[in-house]
């Protein structure tokens, strides 16, 4: 799930900067985002990573690399497009649902794969890091979801930027990105 959350964060971070001065932050963020592939490729190329592990962490690593490439693509598109087309938003939310399911699988298999630390320590610790990132992003979504749903079914109850009212206006008046999906 962290792949979805990261691209979503890039979307909002870029919009904090003026439109005419976003080039530097785009370059920095895209370099940092591409650098997220380095530890994954490092673990992928290690001989120890292909050793037997009962929980298929190596296969999860390969799928995680594919998700990282998708995340890089969405981050790149979100940093360039303003406004974002509706079709891209739909594709991104589909990616989010699939990322959520894959994050759950990653959490379950990594939690059960403690014996893999003996055979392929780097692979296990990378899987553990991805698991922690997935759990943190799922907790964030779980905390925010009730507010998003309330604001969807009863508009402007939680937050109304136009009238500057709502039960959450004061806490988010400087960080309204929490409410936009």
C-alpha positions in Angstrom: 0.0 0.0 0.0 2.9 2.3 0.5 3.4 2.6 -3.3 -0.1 4.2 -3.6 0.5 6.4 -0.6 3.9 7.6 -1.8 2.6 8.6 -5.2 -0.3 10.4 -3.6 2.1 12.3 -1.3 4.2 13.3 -4.3 1.0 14.7 -5.9 0.3 16.9 -3.0 3.9 17.9 -2.3 4.4 19.2 -5.8 1.3 21.3 -5.5 2.6 23.1 -2.4 5.1 24.9 -4.7 4.1 27.7 -7.1 3.3 26.5 -10.7 6.1 28.5 -12.2 8.7 27.2 -9.8 8.1 23.4 -9.7 10.9 22.2 -11.8 13.5 21.8 -9.0 11.2 19.9 -6.7 10.1 17.7 -9.6 13.7 16.8 -10.4 14.6 16.2 -6.7 11.5 14.0 -6.1 11.9 12.0 -9.3 15.6 11.3 -8.5 14.6 10.3 -4.9 11.8 8.2 -6.2 14.0 6.4 -8.7 16.5 5.8 -5.9 13.9 3.7 -4.2 14.7 1.0 -6.7 18.3 0.7 -5.7 17.8 -1.4 -2.5 15.4 -3.6 -4.3 17.8 -4.2 -7.2 20.6 -4.7 -4.7 18.7 -7.5 -2.9 17.6 -8.9 -6.3 21.1 -9.3 -7.5 22.4 -10.9 -4.3 23.1 -14.7 -4.5 21.6 -15.2 -1.1 18.2 -13.9 -2.2 17.5 -16.8 -4.5 18.0 -19.4 -1.8 15.0 -21.3 -0.6 12.5 -19.4 1.5 9.2 -21.0 2.4 7.2 -17.8 2.1 8.1 -16.8 -1.5 9.7 -13.5 -0.5 11.8 -13.4 -3.6 8.6 -13.5 -5.8 7.2 -10.7 -3.6 10.4 -8.7 -4.3 9.9 -9.0 -8.0 6.3 -7.9 -7.9 7.3 -5.1 -5.5 9.8 -3.9 -8.1 6.9 -3.8 -10.7 4.8 -1.9 -8.2 7.7 0.5 -7.7 7.9 1.1 -11.4 4.2 1.9 -11.5 4.6 4.2 -8.5 7.4 6.0 -10.4 5.2 6.4 -13.4 2.3 7.8 -11.4 4.6 10.1 -9.5 6.1 11.4 -12.7 2.6 12.0 -14.2 1.3 13.6 -11.1 4.2 16.0 -10.8 3.7 17.1 -14.4 0.0 17.2 -15.0 -2.2 20.0 -13.5 -5.1 19.2 -13.6 -4.9 15.5 -13.5 -7.3 13.8 -16.1 -10.2 11.8 -14.7 -9.0 8.6 -16.4 -5.6 8.8 -14.7 -7.3 9.3 -11.3 -9.4 6.2 -11.9 -6.4 4.2 -13.0 -4.5 5.5 -9.9 -7.3 4.4 -7.5 -7.4 1.0 -9.1 -3.7 0.8 -8.5 -4.4 1.8 -4.9 -6.8 -1.1 -4.4 -4.4 -3.6 -6.0 -1.6 -2.1 -3.9 -3.7 -2.5 -0.8 -4.3 -6.2 -1.6 -0.6 -6.7 -2.4 0.3 -4.9 0.8 -1.8 -7.3 2.8 -0.2 -10.3 1.1 3.2 -8.8 1.8 2.4 -8.3 5.5 1.0 -11.8 5.9 3.9 -13.6 4.1 6.6 -11.5 5.7 5.1 -12.1 9.2 5.2 -15.9 8.5 8.6 -15.9 7.0 10.8 -15.4 10.0 12.8 -18.5 9.2 13.9 -16.8 5.9 16.3 -14.5 7.9 18.6 -17.5 8.2 18.8 -18.2 4.4 18.5 -14.8 2.9 18.8 -12.0 5.5 18.9 -9.1 3.0 15.7 -10.3 1.4 13.9 -10.7 4.7 14.9 -7.3 6.1 13.8 -5.6 2.9 10.5 -7.4 3.1 10.3 -6.3 6.7 10.8 -2.7 5.7 8.1 -2.9 3.0 5.8 -4.5 5.5 6.3 -1.7 8.0 5.7 0.9 5.3 2.6 -0.9 4.2 1.3 -1.1 7.8 1.9 2.6 8.4 0.2 3.7 5.2 -2.8 1.4 5.9 -3.1 2.9 9.4 -3.1 6.3 7.9 -5.8 5.4 5.5 -7.8 3.7 8.2 -7.7 6.8 10.4 -8.6 9.1 7.5 -11.3 7.0 5.8 -14.2 7.8 8.2 -13.6 11.5 7.6 -13.5 11.1 3.9 -16.7 9.0 3.9 -18.5 11.5 6.1 -17.4 14.4 3.9 -18.6 12.4 0.8 -22.0 11.5 2.1 -22.6 14.8 4.0 -20.7 17.4 2.0 -19.0 20.2 3.9 -19.7 18.7 7.3 -16.1 17.7 8.0 -14.4 20.4 5.9 -15.6 23.1 3.6 -12.8 25.2 2.2 -15.2 27.6 0.4 -17.0 28.7 3.6 -14.1 27.9 5.9 -16.2 25.8 8.2 -16.5 22.2 9.3 -15.3 20.2 12.3 -11.8 19.7 10.9 -11.3 23.2 9.4 -8.9 24.5 12.1 -6.6 21.4 12.2 -6.1 21.3 8.4 -6.3 24.9 7.3 -2.6 24.8 6.5 -2.6 21.2 5.3 -5.8 20.6 3.3 -4.1 17.9 1.2 -5.3 15.3 3.8 -8.9 15.6 2.5 -8.2 15.4 -1.2 -8.1 12.0 -2.8 
